[in-house]
Amino acid sequence: MTRDDDKSPLNSESFQELKKKSLAGMGALFVRQILVKLIFFIGSIVLARILAPQVFGIYAIVNFIVTFFSTFGDVGIGAALIQKKGELGRDELSTTFWLQQILVWLVVVVVVIAAPLALKVYPTLPPVGVWLIRAMAVSFLLSSLKTIPAILMERNIDFKRIAWVDITENLAFQGVAISCAFMGFEVWSFILAAITRSFLGTVIIYALSPWRPSFHYRFESVKGLVRFGLPYQGNQLLNFIKDAVTPLFIGAYAGAAAVGYVNWARNFAFAPLIISETFGRVAFPAFSKLQHDKELLARTVERSIRMMTLVLFPITSAMIALAPEIIHVVFTDKWMPGINAYYLFCIAPVCVGIFLPMYSTILALGQSRILLVMTINLIMLEWGLGVPLVIRFGFTGVAMAQPVVTILFTYVYYRVLRKQQIIPRIWINISLPLVSAIIVCLVIKFMAQFYIADILSVTMLIIANMILFLMLIYLVNRTAITELKEYLLKISSRNRKKAD
């Protein structure tokens, strides 16, 4: 074996094996995401019909407060463990577990003590909000216990087991939340559901994983991981702050109901991102193993963009064209005040299909410091635009900043990859699905005028949207449809083989 062979992380055979595992992982995750989102949407629809927007807003504020503090309960070692080359030792895993637990318990103590201060920041938050925050901290504590076994599954691209854990967690959350909402528990419905989800998820993941924490602690074994993890976690924290305009500023300035409308609009608009969530979780560990072959990595990024946009663009076009009808039929008209914010948030799924593969590549290359610097610059834009726009246009203003920020993210990620000598061709891979989606959106919007808004007509128009999109793609470039079909079949077949 030559020296070059020693340096190469993947030969042809191992690359094909990685490809198979990645496809199987995507298949399992795709099924998981479909089921989870189906559970989520059914639950959200039922809850949206029972509970007022203000209740959703209160829960969003409480969840934001606890999630903010929880970012200090991790130093990014989880991502570092996934990115690390080679096998993970017992000392690394055990030390990581106990280090995280120390941080988590410190955070929980701070949250319990500082919870009353939330009433000063959020005047519209009811007094019971103090106990809502403390109860949510319990959910965070339980979730932290499953970090290491989940990471080991991700490193092995064993997303089938993770998928069933996620599905069970979400079933538990929605089941408890809906039951409690019917019984009149209001916002406590969400809190009790979150605790149940965390507890059940932790029990199941330990039942599926052979790993158990041991009483080994040697900080020297994780110093290298901390060096990668701190910038990564810093980036996560800044991303969190960047997105905190809604629960932090809008919650304090416009009240809980406004937060409820914005969160609903964002969740509704980001529904197509189940595809990107699946891709992102598989791409990071898979791309990490291709980081030394830049040409292959660039072509892999291109194909990922091509496949994601072929799926994301037509779904988004249907959701834009039929937004009023879907809101009326599914969510009821009490959510209609959030429709303008919804339209603006729809820009995100369009761009995420493009920039997520590039983001995963940057992270896979170990360039977490670059992402940290980028986020610091972009956070100023998010707040610099969001706050004055909210003051001027109300809660819809925060959504007005979304297109600018998302497009800028896409451009900056591309420039970073070029500096790393990884140059994916963007426009040639997105032009056809983008133009086709715009044409179909206009056609369906026009057709919707001649239908009465009911479940049957909305369903028929969504199907027509997908058929028209596929027809346009097929007429211009039929190989794109063939490639998408083969790609989806490979994911499906690998997933079935893994199940067998």
Secondary structure, 3 states (H helix, E strand, C coil): CCHHHHHCCCCHHHHHHHHHHHHHHHHHHHHHHHHHHHHHHHHHHHHHHHCCHHHHHHHHHHHHHHHHHHHHHCCCHHHHHHHCCCCCCHHHHHHHHHHHHHHHHHHHHHHHHHHHHHHHHCCCCCCCHHHHHHHHHHHHHHHHCCHHHHHHHHHCCCHHHHHHHHHHHHHHHHHHHHHHHHCCCCCHHHHHHHHHHHHHHHHHHHHHCCCCCCCCCCHHHHHHHHHHHHHHHHHHHHHHHHCCHHHHHHHHHCCHHHHHHHHHHHHHHCHHHHHHHHHHHHHHHHHHCCCCCHHHHHHHHHHHHHHHHHHHHHHHHHHHHCHHHHHHHHHCHHHHHHHHHHHHHCHHHHHHHHHHHHHHHHHHCCCHHHHHHHHHHHHHHHHHHHHHHHHHHHHHHHHHHHHHHHHHHHHHHHHHHHHCCCCCCCHHHHHHHHHHHHHHHHHHHHHHCCCCCCHHHHHHHHHHHHHHHHHHHHHHCHHHHHHHHHHHHHHHHHHHHHHC
